[in-house]
């Protein structure tokens, strides 16, 4: 399936090179675009309030070249709340297909996984946007295939820049709150988007996007009680319940760059983490850590740190285990979230052989949530990896979301199943040709939502 996705990418680029006279002017980077600037009076806005809006500078396009044909696209800057309780602002991308049901919103959280505002979904999904070379944001751009499947269903899709204005990757409370406030902002946008002010909303995300999705579900009752009954469910896969266990798992592997991205992202919110890195990262590695924050997106960071022992790049390894760091990591780990998600059904999927986060962490998280009264349909995939499940798990997740939108999924008892492959689930096989395959076809023909 990974090969199939790569072939789809190559086909899209090839098609665009034949049919597009020339790539549009590169849109302005968020770091230089005043639209992204947090206003000085941000505290005067309530969470979810719209600050300003516009059509994006360039159309939304698959892999930076193939324009997605939707009825309307908007960028909304809105007020949200950071990890420390401070007022801030971020940007929401709104995609409205021509066959839109304006009473249904899907908030899709893209896995940005980069502590750099120039890697934000609102930017990298635009025509001609290559903030870090063609492969720097390829993992984010691949997810547009899943977004297109939702658009094909007639849903309004909103994509929050859930890492906020600094690209605070792994500041997971910010990510969850930004996701919830994005739904609030979408429902306040009726005057220019047509979205119903009483629209219902579902959530979907994978990996880094699963963190934002899961934290939104956890925080909704306390942070956004007004969304009770509005938020109808959440699907997320490849999630990371325990940051420490993930660091231990990926250090020295092909995914070691996630550690650098994560600690640099947390440094954007926590001065103690920032000061610790500045004091203890060895001179030979300082420029590389700085580049991750200022000029790189995930793909390049993963390449740069593949198989590296990141934990040994400091002069004092107690930096990773001191009380301050432990408190920050645990405060952003779902395992230590204050309460289980309440009142909404959840669909959780995880690869048994996940190479980023041990499956036992998700097993334990789901068990704890179910014991606390949450409603979780949990599916474990015996053959997928973390990377491949993003694709092979999508049809089953999409089928669950379709049932959610149709009102046939309700909060109930928990269930856990292990499948040889989620892609072979009989109930989902009917969805594959009509949605995921159609999404790839739509990517190549520019016919999404028509």
C-alpha positions as CSV (number, residue, x, y, z in Angstrom):
1,X,0.0,0.0,0.0
2,X,2.9,2.4,0.7
3,X,4.1,1.7,-2.9
4,X,0.6,2.4,-4.2
5,X,0.6,5.7,-2.4
6,X,4.0,6.7,-3.8
7,X,2.7,5.8,-7.3
8,X,-0.3,8.0,-6.8
9,X,2.0,10.8,-5.8
10,X,4.1,10.3,-8.9
11,X,1.0,10.1,-11.1
12,X,-0.3,13.3,-9.7
13,X,2.9,15.2,-10.3
14,X,3.2,13.7,-13.8
15,X,-0.4,14.7,-14.6
16,X,0.1,18.2,-13.3
17,X,3.3,18.7,-15.3
18,X,1.4,17.8,-18.5
19,X,-1.8,19.8,-17.8
20,X,-0.6,22.8,-15.8
21,X,1.0,25.6,-17.8
22,X,3.3,26.5,-14.9
23,X,3.3,26.3,-11.2
24,X,1.7,29.3,-9.5
25,X,3.8,31.9,-7.6
26,X,5.0,30.5,-4.3
27,X,2.7,31.7,-1.5
28,X,4.2,33.8,1.2
29,X,5.7,31.9,4.1
30,X,3.6,32.1,7.4
31,X,6.7,33.5,9.1
32,X,6.6,36.5,6.8
33,X,2.8,36.7,6.2
34,X,1.0,39.3,8.4
35,X,-2.1,37.2,8.3
36,X,-0.5,34.8,10.8
37,X,0.6,37.5,13.3
38,X,-1.0,37.1,16.7
39,X,-2.8,40.5,17.4
40,X,-1.6,42.4,20.4
41,X,-5.2,42.4,21.8
42,X,-5.6,38.7,21.5
43,X,-6.8,38.4,25.2
44,X,-9.9,40.4,24.3
45,X,-11.2,37.6,22.1
46,X,-12.9,34.5,23.5
47,X,-11.7,31.0,22.5
48,X,-12.9,30.2,19.0
49,X,-13.6,33.8,18.0
50,X,-12.8,34.7,14.5
51,X,-10.1,37.4,14.2
52,X,-9.9,37.7,10.4
53,X,-10.4,35.6,7.3
54,X,-9.5,35.4,3.6
55,X,-9.3,33.0,0.7
56,X,-5.9,31.4,0.8
57,X,-3.2,33.2,-1.3
58,X,-3.0,30.1,-3.6
59,X,-5.5,27.3,-4.2
60,X,-5.3,24.0,-2.1
61,X,-3.4,21.5,-4.2
62,X,-2.3,17.9,-3.9
63,X,1.4,17.6,-3.6
64,X,1.8,21.3,-4.3
65,X,0.8,21.0,-8.0
66,X,-2.7,19.5,-8.6
67,X,-5.5,21.9,-7.6
68,X,-8.3,20.4,-5.6
69,X,-11.6,21.5,-7.1
70,X,-13.9,22.6,-4.3
71,X,-16.6,25.2,-4.2
72,X,-14.9,27.4,-1.7
73,X,-11.8,27.6,0.4
74,X,-11.1,29.9,3.4
75,X,-8.4,30.6,5.9
76,X,-9.6,31.8,9.3
77,X,-7.4,33.1,12.0
78,X,-9.0,32.4,15.4
79,X,-8.3,32.7,19.1
80,X,-7.2,29.6,21.0
81,X,-5.3,28.8,24.2
82,X,-1.7,27.5,24.6
83,X,-0.4,24.8,26.9
84,X,0.2,27.3,29.7
85,X,-3.3,28.8,29.5
86,X,-2.3,31.9,27.6
87,X,-4.3,33.4,24.8
88,X,-2.9,32.9,21.3
89,X,-4.1,32.6,17.7
90,X,-3.8,30.0,14.9
91,X,-5.2,29.4,11.4
92,X,-8.0,27.1,10.1
93,X,-8.3,26.0,6.5
94,X,-11.9,25.4,5.5
95,X,-12.7,23.3,2.4
96,X,-16.3,23.3,1.1
97,X,-17.2,20.8,-1.7
98,X,-19.8,21.7,-4.2
99,X,-22.1,19.0,-2.8
100,X,-21.6,20.2,0.8
101,X,-23.9,19.3,3.6
102,X,-23.3,22.5,5.6
103,X,-24.6,20.9,8.8
104,X,-21.7,18.4,9.0
105,X,-18.1,19.2,9.7
106,X,-15.1,16.9,9.8
107,X,-12.1,18.4,11.6
108,X,-9.1,16.6,10.2
109,X,-5.9,17.0,12.1
110,X,-2.9,16.6,9.8
111,X,0.4,15.2,11.3
112,X,2.6,18.2,10.8
113,X,5.2,16.9,13.3
114,X,7.5,19.9,12.8
115,X,8.3,22.8,15.2
116,X,8.3,25.3,12.4
117,X,5.3,27.6,11.5
118,X,6.3,27.3,7.8
119,X,5.3,23.6,7.9
120,X,1.7,24.4,8.9
121,X,-1.0,22.6,6.9
122,X,-2.6,26.0,5.9
123,X,0.6,26.7,4.0
124,X,2.0,23.4,2.8
125,X,-1.3,22.4,1.1
126,X,-1.3,25.4,-1.1
127,X,-0.3,25.3,-4.8
128,X,3.4,25.9,-5.2
129,X,4.2,25.6,-1.5
130,X,7.6,23.9,-0.9
131,X,8.9,25.3,2.4
132,X,11.6,22.7,2.7
133,X,11.9,21.1,-0.7
134,X,9.5,18.7,-2.4
135,X,9.9,16.0,0.2
136,X,10.0,18.0,3.4
137,X,6.2,17.9,3.8
138,X,5.3,14.9,1.8
139,X,3.7,13.1,4.8
140,X,1.4,16.0,5.4
141,X,0.5,16.2,1.7
142,X,-0.3,12.5,1.5
143,X,-3.1,13.0,4.0
144,X,-4.9,15.2,1.5
145,X,-6.0,12.0,-0.2
146,X,-8.0,11.1,3.0
147,X,-9.3,14.7,3.1
148,X,-10.5,14.3,-0.4
149,X,-12.4,11.1,0.5
150,X,-14.3,13.1,3.1
151,X,-15.0,15.9,0.7
152,X,-16.4,13.4,-1.7
153,X,-18.8,12.4,1.0
154,X,-20.1,16.0,1.0
155,X,-18.6,16.9,4.4
156,X,-17.2,20.3,5.1
157,X,-13.6,19.6,6.1
158,X,-11.6,21.9,8.4
159,X,-7.9,21.6,8.9
160,X,-6.5,23.4,12.0
161,X,-2.9,24.5,12.3
162,X,-3.0,22.8,15.7
163,X,0.6,23.4,16.6
164,X,-0.2,27.1,16.9
165,X,1.8,30.1,15.7
166,X,5.2,28.7,16.8
167,X,4.9,25.2,15.5
168,X,4.8,23.8,19.1
169,X,4.9,20.1,18.2
170,X,4.0,17.9,21.1
171,X,2.5,20.7,23.1
172,X,-0.6,18.5,23.0
173,X,-3.0,20.5,25.2
174,X,-2.5,23.4,22.7
175,X,-3.2,21.0,19.9
176,X,-6.4,19.7,21.4
177,X,-7.6,23.2,22.3
178,X,-6.8,24.6,18.9
179,X,-8.8,21.7,17.4
180,X,-11.8,22.5,19.5
181,X,-11.6,26.2,18.9
182,X,-11.3,25.5,15.1
183,X,-14.8,23.9,15.3
184,X,-16.1,26.8,17.3
185,X,-14.7,29.2,14.6
186,X,-16.1,27.2,11.8
187,X,-19.6,27.3,13.4
188,X,-19.2,31.1,13.7
189,X,-18.3,31.6,10.1
190,X,-21.8,31.2,8.6
191,X,-21.8,34.7,7.1
192,X,-19.0,33.9,4.7
193,X,-18.7,30.1,4.5
194,X,-22.4,29.2,4.9
195,X,-21.6,26.5,7.5
196,X,-24.6,26.1,9.8
197,X,-24.1,27.6,13.2
198,X,-25.6,24.5,14.7
199,X,-23.4,22.1,12.6
200,X,-22.3,18.8,14.2
201,X,-18.6,17.9,14.1
202,X,-16.5,14.7,14.0
203,X,-12.7,14.4,14.4
204,X,-10.1,12.3,12.5
205,X,-6.3,12.2,12.7
206,X,-3.4,9.8,12.5
207,X,-0.1,9.8,14.4
208,X,0.7,13.5,15.2
209,X,-2.8,14.2,14.1
210,X,-4.1,11.5,16.4
211,X,-2.5,13.4,19.3
212,X,-4.4,16.6,18.5
213,X,-7.6,14.5,17.9
214,X,-7.4,12.5,21.1
215,X,-6.5,15.5,23.3
216,X,-9.5,17.4,21.8
217,X,-11.7,14.5,22.9
218,X,-10.2,14.4,26.3
219,X,-10.3,18.2,26.9
220,X,-13.7,19.0,25.4
221,X,-15.9,18.5,28.5
222,X,-13.7,20.9,30.5
223,X,-12.4,23.3,27.9
224,X,-15.3,23.5,25.5
225,X,-18.5,22.4,27.3
226,X,-20.5,24.3,24.7
227,X,-19.5,21.6,22.2
228,X,-21.2,18.9,24.2
229,X,-23.7,17.4,21.7
230,X,-21.8,19.1,18.9
231,X,-18.8,16.9,18.9
232,X,-20.3,13.6,17.9
233,X,-17.2,11.3,17.8
234,X,-13.5,10.9,17.0
235,X,-11.4,8.4,15.0
236,X,-7.7,8.3,15.5
237,X,-4.9,5.9,14.7
238,X,-1.2,5.4,15.5
239,X,-1.5,7.5,18.6
240,X,1.3,8.1,21.2
241,X,0.1,7.7,24.8
242,X,3.5,8.0,26.5
243,X,6.2,10.3,25.2
244,X,9.0,8.7,27.2
245,X,8.2,5.3,25.9
246,X,8.2,6.6,22.4
247,X,11.5,8.4,22.8
248,X,13.0,5.1,24.1
249,X,11.5,3.2,21.1
250,X,12.6,5.5,18.3
251,X,16.1,6.6,19.5
252,X,18.7,5.1,17.2
253,X,16.2,4.1,14.6
254,X,15.0,5.6,11.3
255,X,12.4,7.6,13.3
256,X,14.9,9.2,15.7
257,X,14.3,12.7,14.1
258,X,10.9,12.7,15.9
259,X,12.8,13.2,19.2
260,X,14.6,16.3,17.9
261,X,11.3,17.7,16.4
262,X,9.5,16.9,19.6
263,X,11.9,18.5,22.2
264,X,12.4,21.6,20.0
265,X,8.6,21.8,19.6
266,X,8.1,21.7,23.4
267,X,10.9,24.3,23.8
268,X,8.6,26.7,21.9
269,X,6.2,26.5,24.9
270,X,8.4,25.7,27.9
271,X,11.3,28.0,28.7
272,X,12.9,25.4,30.9
273,X,13.1,22.9,28.0
274,X,14.5,25.7,25.8
275,X,17.1,26.7,28.3
276,X,18.1,23.1,28.9
277,X,18.7,22.5,25.2
278,X,20.6,25.7,24.8
279,X,22.8,24.8,27.8
280,X,23.4,21.1,27.1
281,X,23.2,20.3,23.3
282,X,26.8,19.6,22.2
283,X,28.3,22.2,19.9
284,X,28.5,19.8,17.0
285,X,24.7,19.4,17.0
286,X,23.4,22.9,17.9
287,X,23.1,24.1,14.3
288,X,21.1,21.0,13.4
289,X,18.7,21.6,16.3
290,X,18.3,25.2,15.3
291,X,17.5,24.3,11.7
292,X,14.7,22.0,12.8
293,X,13.1,25.0,14.4
294,X,13.7,27.5,11.6
295,X,14.1,25.9,8.2
296,X,13.1,22.2,8.2
297,X,9.9,20.2,8.0
298,X,9.4,16.6,9.0
299,X,10.8,14.8,6.0
300,X,14.2,16.4,6.1
301,X,14.5,16.1,9.8
302,X,13.7,12.3,9.6
303,X,16.4,12.0,6.9
304,X,19.0,14.0,8.9
305,X,18.6,12.1,12.1
306,X,18.0,8.6,10.7
307,X,19.5,6.0,13.1
308,X,21.0,8.7,15.3
309,X,21.5,8.4,19.0
310,X,19.7,11.7,19.8
311,X,19.8,11.1,23.6
312,X,23.6,11.2,23.4
313,X,23.8,14.6,21.7
314,X,23.9,16.4,25.0
315,X,26.7,16.9,27.6
316,X,24.4,15.7,30.4
317,X,22.0,13.0,29.7
318,X,20.1,13.7,32.9
319,X,18.5,16.5,30.9
320,X,16.1,13.9,29.6
321,X,15.1,12.6,33.0
322,X,15.2,15.5,35.4
323,X,12.1,16.5,37.3
324,X,11.4,19.5,35.0
325,X,11.6,17.5,31.8
326,X,9.6,14.6,33.3
327,X,6.8,17.0,34.3
328,X,6.6,18.5,30.8
329,X,6.7,15.1,29.0
330,X,4.1,13.6,31.3
331,X,1.9,16.7,31.1
332,X,1.7,16.1,27.4
333,X,1.2,12.3,27.5
334,X,-2.3,11.0,27.1
335,X,-1.6,8.4,29.7
336,X,-1.5,11.1,32.3
337,X,-4.5,13.2,30.9
338,X,-6.8,14.2,33.8
339,X,-9.9,12.4,32.6
340,X,-11.0,9.9,30.0
341,X,-13.0,11.2,27.0
342,X,-16.7,11.3,28.0
343,X,-19.9,11.3,26.1
344,X,-18.6,10.7,22.5
345,X,-17.8,7.4,20.8
346,X,-14.2,6.8,19.8
347,X,-12.6,4.6,17.1
348,X,-9.0,3.9,17.9
349,X,-6.7,1.8,15.6
350,X,-3.1,0.8,16.1
351,X,-0.5,-1.5,14.5
352,X,0.6,-4.3,16.7
353,X,4.1,-3.9,15.3
354,X,4.1,-0.1,15.6
355,X,7.7,1.1,15.4
356,X,7.0,4.5,16.9
357,X,4.8,3.8,20.0
358,X,4.5,0.4,21.6
359,X,1.1,-1.1,21.0
360,X,0.9,-2.0,24.7
361,X,0.8,1.7,25.6
362,X,-2.4,2.1,23.5
363,X,-3.7,-1.2,24.9
364,X,-3.3,0.2,28.4
365,X,-4.7,3.6,27.5
366,X,-7.9,2.1,26.0
367,X,-8.3,-0.2,29.0
368,X,-8.0,2.7,31.4
369,X,-10.5,4.8,29.4
370,X,-13.0,2.0,29.2
371,X,-12.7,1.4,32.9
372,X,-13.5,5.1,33.4
373,X,-16.7,4.8,31.2
374,X,-15.5,5.9,27.8
375,X,-16.9,4.3,24.6
376,X,-14.1,2.9,22.5
377,X,-14.1,0.6,19.4
378,X,-10.4,-0.4,19.4
379,X,-8.9,-2.3,16.4
380,X,-5.4,-3.7,16.4
381,X,-3.7,-4.5,13.1
382,X,-1.4,-7.6,13.2
383,X,0.6,-6.9,10.0
384,X,0.8,-3.2,9.5
385,X,3.6,-0.8,10.7
386,X,3.1,2.7,12.0
387,X,3.7,4.1,8.5
388,X,1.5,1.7,6.5
389,X,-1.5,1.8,8.9
390,X,-2.0,5.4,8.0
391,X,-3.1,4.1,4.6
392,X,-4.4,0.6,5.3
393,X,-6.4,1.6,8.3
394,X,-8.0,4.6,6.6
395,X,-10.9,2.7,4.9
396,X,-12.2,1.2,8.1
397,X,-11.8,4.5,9.9
398,X,-13.6,6.2,7.1
399,X,-16.4,3.6,7.2
400,X,-16.8,4.3,10.9
401,X,-17.0,8.1,10.3
402,X,-19.6,7.6,7.6
403,X,-21.7,5.6,10.1
404,X,-21.1,8.3,12.6
405,X,-22.4,11.0,10.2
406,X,-25.4,8.8,9.4
407,X,-26.2,8.5,13.1
408,X,-25.7,4.8,13.4
409,X,-22.7,5.0,15.8
410,X,-23.6,5.8,19.3
411,X,-21.7,5.7,22.6
412,X,-21.8,2.2,24.0
413,X,-19.7,-0.6,25.4
414,X,-16.0,-0.9,24.6
415,X,-14.7,-3.5,22.2
416,X,-11.2,-4.7,21.2
417,X,-10.4,-6.8,18.1
418,X,-7.2,-7.8,16.4
419,X,-7.3,-8.1,12.6
420,X,-4.8,-9.6,10.2
421,X,-5.2,-6.4,8.2
422,X,-7.7,-3.6,8.6
423,X,-7.7,-3.3,4.9
424,X,-9.4,-6.7,4.6
425,X,-12.3,-5.9,6.9
426,X,-15.4,-7.0,5.1
427,X,-17.5,-4.0,6.1
428,X,-14.9,-1.6,4.9
429,X,-14.2,-3.3,1.5
430,X,-17.3,-1.8,0.1
431,X,-15.9,1.7,1.0
432,X,-12.5,1.2,-0.6
433,X,-13.6,1.6,-4.3
434,X,-16.1,4.3,-3.7
435,X,-14.1,6.6,-1.5
436,X,-10.4,6.0,-1.3
437,X,-10.1,4.9,-4.9
438,X,-12.4,7.7,-6.0
439,X,-10.2,10.1,-3.9
440,X,-7.1,9.2,-5.9
441,X,-9.1,9.4,-9.1
442,X,-10.4,12.8,-8.1
443,X,-6.8,13.9,-7.2
444,X,-5.8,13.2,-10.8
445,X,-8.9,14.7,-12.5
446,X,-9.6,17.7,-10.3
447,X,-13.2,16.6,-9.8
448,X,-13.5,16.6,-6.0
449,X,-17.0,17.4,-4.8
450,X,-18.5,17.5,-8.3
